[in-house]
Every structure is written in structure tokens, then in C-alpha cells.
Amino acid sequence: MHATTTLAELAVAHPGAARVFYRNRLDFCCNGRRALDQACQERGLDPAQILDQIHAEDPLAADVTRWADAALPAIIDHIVTLYHARLRDQLPTLIAMAQRVETRHAEKPECPHGLAAQLERMHLAVLDHLAKEEQILFPLIVRGLGARAAAPVHVMELEHDDHSANLRAVRAMTTDLDAPEVACTTWRALYAGLQQLEQELMEHIHLENNILFRRALAS
């Protein structure tokens, strides 16, 4: 491992790196093709310390499936059954929780006004995106036609950028998902759920952008 290696390459070669990058707020999915040292400079981090953290995570990730070596249909099945299913399940629940928080705590200055509406917009965009993948792009890849899929892959990557921007907007509305002292149990559970959504969505996008799409286009 070197500081000049890209975030995507590190995350592919070292599954534990994704956890390190997430903890340190390093975007390894949509902006994963930047070198580690460049990404660290932007965040005011020491790349040597990040590499040390990745080394420490490697033994903990020994049993993690190395998707870089898996068959493309197996990767797609994993994406659909885990990440797509989770998104369809999580977002309606988080929207309902946000609506409850905004209704019950509207008078508090810390209340995340507009969060439910933001999550509703994300939900619609995500559902449309998942349908395109499941109905158009993924069947092409499974049929061995990934090399002809440059146009739909490009569209999916642009939409991934939009998802990333939506996650940043959620953080801006929630003081970086840090629940205030006045937060009730639902409010705290909402922010915890949003953190889980963010982490899983970043892992999901990384798996598609940096492994599935790259390998499919080269097949």
C-alpha cells in the first residue's frame, strides 16, 4: 500500500479499507479514483495514519467476501438482495421518522426542518435508479454484454454522484448527523439510521463503480 494508490484501489484490495475511509469521511465511492494522499490533503488527514488504520483492519476483514474476484452475476445478486432490498426497506421508515421528529419538535431550533422532504426526494430518485439497474443494466451484464453497456454505466455513475450529493445535503441539515442534547429517542434513532443508510449506500456505490462496472466494461 502506498499513499499514491487511489482510494478505489485500496478499497478493492483491502475490504477493511472501506470502514477506515468511512470513519474518516473519505469518499471512496464516487470520488474513489483520487490518490489517498490527495484525498487526505483535502481533509487535513495524515495518509500514513490512514494506511496504518487499514493495516489494522485487514485481520478483522479476513472473512469478508472479496468481490473483486467473484463472478459478475454473483456480485449483481449480492447488490440486489442486500443493498437494493435494504434501500427499499430503509427509506420509507426513515421518512416516517423524520416526519414525526419535525412535527413533534418543530419549535426547537435544532429541529432538522425539511429533512423528511429531502428523504422523500432521495427515495423517488433511488427507486428510479434501482429500476434502471435491475431492468436494463444488470441483465446486459449477466448476458455477457457488459462491454456494450458504456452508455447505461455512465448514466448510473452520474446518478451515483447525485446520491452522494443528497447524502451531503442530509448531513448539512442534521449537523453532520450529530443528535443534539434535546433529541428524543426517535430523533436519535433517525440519525443512527441515516448513518447506517449513508455507510451502506457508499459501500453499494463503491461495489458498482469500482468493481462491477469496471470489470463488466472490460469483459
WOPE-V875515 format. One record per pair of residues at least 6 apart in sequence whose C-alpha atoms are under 8 Angstrom apart, sorted by the first residue. I is the first residue (numbers start at 1). J is the second residue. Records with the same first field share a line. If there is no record, write none. Layout:
I = J ; J
This chain:
1 = 10 ; 51
2 = 51
3 = 35 ; 36 ; 37 ; 47 ; 48 ; 51
4 = 35 ; 36 ; 37
5 = 35 ; 36
6 = 32 ; 33 ; 34 ; 35 ; 36
7 = 27 ; 28 ; 32 ; 33 ; 34 ; 35 ; 36
8 = 28 ; 29 ; 32 ; 33 ; 34 ; 206 ; 210
9 = 32 ; 33
10 = 17
11 = 17 ; 18 ; 28
12 = 66 ; 67 ; 68 ; 210 ; 211
13 = 68
14 = 54 ; 58
15 = 58 ; 61 ; 64 ; 66
16 = 54 ; 57 ; 58 ; 60 ; 61
17 = 54 ; 57 ; 58
18 = 28 ; 203
20 = 50 ; 53 ; 54 ; 57
21 = 27 ; 28
22 = 199
26 = 39 ; 40 ; 43
27 = 202
28 = 202 ; 206
29 = 202 ; 203 ; 205 ; 206 ; 207 ; 209 ; 210
30 = 157 ; 160 ; 161 ; 164 ; 205 ; 206 ; 209
32 = 206 ; 210
36 = 47
37 = 46 ; 47
40 = 46 ; 47
67 = 75 ; 207 ; 211
68 = 211
72 = 141 ; 142 ; 212 ; 216
73 = 141 ; 142
75 = 212
76 = 138 ; 212
79 = 204
80 = 134
83 = 200 ; 201 ; 204
84 = 130
87 = 126 ; 197
88 = 127
90 = 197
91 = 119 ; 123
92 = 123
94 = 119 ; 190 ; 193 ; 194
95 = 116 ; 117 ; 119 ; 120
96 = 116
97 = 186 ; 187 ; 190
98 = 115 ; 116 ; 187 ; 190
99 = 115 ; 116
101 = 111 ; 186 ; 187
102 = 111 ; 112 ; 113 ; 114 ; 116
105 = 111
106 = 113
110 = 180
112 = 173 ; 174
113 = 173
114 = 173
115 = 170 ; 173
118 = 166 ; 170
122 = 163 ; 166
126 = 163
129 = 156 ; 159
133 = 156
137 = 149 ; 152 ; 153
140 = 146 ; 149
141 = 149 ; 216
144 = 216 ; 219
145 = 216 ; 219
146 = 216 ; 217 ; 218 ; 219
147 = 216 ; 217 ; 218 ; 219
148 = 217
149 = 217
150 = 217
153 = 213
157 = 209
160 = 205
164 = 202
167 = 198
170 = 176 ; 177
171 = 177
174 = 191
177 = 191 ; 192 ; 194 ; 195
178 = 191
179 = 187 ; 188 ; 191
